[in-house]
Amino acid sequence: MLPDTAIEFPRSVAVVPHDGADPHFPPTFLPTHQYLSLRTAGVWPDAGWGVDPDRQAMAWL
């Protein structure tokens, strides 16, 4: 059950970056088109990094 202020965005999208980064699902806290716009503009934190956070975390272990 979602709180009254929550917005449910459908998640039938998988992002497959053209830079060779791993496919992933967009975050659930904002609309998909906004996430893709931020990545395209290069202002999303991992835009263009090509770093898989899970792989990076495992490297620290």
N, C-alpha and C positions, 0 to 999 in steps of 0.2 A: 504494500500500500504506500502510495506517495503522499507527501504532505500537500496541503492545499496550494502552496506556492511553487511546487515543483512543475517542471515542464517535461513531458516525455517526448523524446525525439526518437523516431524510428531508426533502427540500426541495421539496415540491410545492405550496408556498404563496407567493402574492404578496400583499403587504399593500397595500391601497388605503385610505389614510386618508380619513376623512369631512371633514377640515378643508380639503380641496383640495390638500394636498401631493401630490407625485408618487408614483405607485405604486412599490414597491420590494420586494426580497426581504429577509426578515429575516436577521440575521447568522447565521453558521453555527456559532458557538461556544457557543450555548445553545439549549435547546428553544424552539420557536415560541411555545408558550403562556406561557413565562416572559417572552420578549421583549414579547409583547402586553400582559401584566400590567404590566410596567415602564413601557411607553408610556402605558397607561391611567392609571396612578398618577402620571404626570408626572415620574418619576424617571429616565427614559431621557434621555441628554444632548440629543437633538434633539426630544423629545416636545413637540409643540405649536409648534415653531419655524416649521414650514412652509418651511424652507430646504433647497434641494437642494445638497448638498455639492459636486457637480460644477459647478453653475452658480456657486456662491460661489467656487470655486477659479479658474474662468475669469475672474471679475470682477477677481481680483488680478493676472492676467497682462496 
